[in-house]
Amino acid sequence: MGRTLAGARTFNEGSCILSTVRQADIKAIGALPADTEDLINLTLAVKGTQLAAILIEQPDGRVKLSFRSRGAADCSALAGQFGGGGHKAAAGAIVSGDFDAVEQQVTEAVDAAWHALEPV
């Protein structure tokens, strides 16, 4: 949990947060893959966060994406851009590709989704 929050990056004036978990992180602390299951909810709990994304590097090199929203942004639409699904408040996908490139794509997608919302 500490590594996830310490490495989290906020943007859009703190409304969006993105965090990553690499296999090296998991191995360094002796965690199990199942230990990453609820980390997305932890990032959404950061004060001011309205839209959260987490990327978790899988042992086979794929990247698990999870999205959570407090209601304004549509996580299902975000996940759909990556071949995944879910519902408006929570969704996810698993993608193949270079981790850093996927992180950049997710950052851009989250930013675009946030800016597409009508002002409140």
SVG drawing of the C-alpha trace seen along z (x, -y; Angstrom):
<svg xmlns="http://www.w3.org/2000/svg" viewBox="-22 -24 35 39">
<polyline fill="none" stroke="black" stroke-width="0.4" points="0.0,0.0 2.8,-2.4 4.6,-1.9 1.4,-2.4 0.6,-5.7 4.2,-6.9 4.4,-6.3 1.0,-7.7 0.8,-10.7 -2.0,-13.2 -3.1,-15.5 -5.9,-17.8 -5.6,-19.7 -5.8,-16.5 -9.0,-15.2 -7.2,-12.3 -4.6,-9.9 -2.6,-7.2 -0.5,-4.6 1.6,-1.7 2.7,1.6 5.6,3.4 6.7,7.0 9.9,5.7 7.7,4.0 5.8,7.1 9.0,9.2 10.8,6.6 8.2,6.8 7.3,10.5 3.7,9.7 1.4,12.1 -0.5,11.1 -3.7,11.2 -2.3,8.5 -2.8,6.0 -6.6,6.6 -7.9,3.7 -5.2,1.2 -7.3,-0.8 -9.8,-1.6 -6.9,-2.9 -6.0,-5.4 -9.6,-6.6 -9.6,-7.3 -7.0,-10.1 -8.7,-13.4 -10.0,-15.2 -9.7,-12.2 -12.6,-11.8 -11.0,-9.4 -8.4,-6.8 -6.4,-4.4 -3.8,-1.8 -1.6,0.3 -0.4,3.7 2.3,5.5 1.4,9.2 3.9,12.1 3.4,12.8 4.3,9.2 0.7,8.1 -0.7,5.1 -3.9,5.2 -5.7,1.9 -8.3,0.8 -10.4,-2.3 -12.6,-3.8 -14.7,-6.9 -16.7,-8.8 -19.5,-9.1 -18.6,-11.8 -16.4,-9.8 -17.4,-6.6 -14.9,-3.9 -16.6,-1.4 -15.9,-3.7 -12.3,-4.1 -11.8,-0.4 -13.5,0.2 -10.7,-1.8 -8.4,1.0 -10.6,3.9 -12.0,4.3 -15.3,3.5 -17.2,3.0 -19.6,0.4 -19.6,-3.4 -18.0,-3.5 -15.6,-0.5 -14.0,1.2 -10.8,2.8 -8.9,4.5 -5.8,6.6 -3.5,5.4 -0.3,6.5 2.4,4.1 5.4,2.2 4.5,1.1 5.7,-2.5 3.8,-2.9 0.6,-1.5 1.1,-3.9 1.3,-6.8 -1.8,-5.7 -3.8,-5.3 -2.6,-8.7 -3.8,-10.3 -7.1,-8.4 -7.8,-9.4 -6.9,-13.0 -9.1,-13.1 -12.0,-11.5 -11.7,-14.1 -11.6,-17.0 -14.6,-15.7 -16.8,-16.1 -19.1,-19.0 -18.1,-21.6 -19.9,-21.1"/>
</svg>
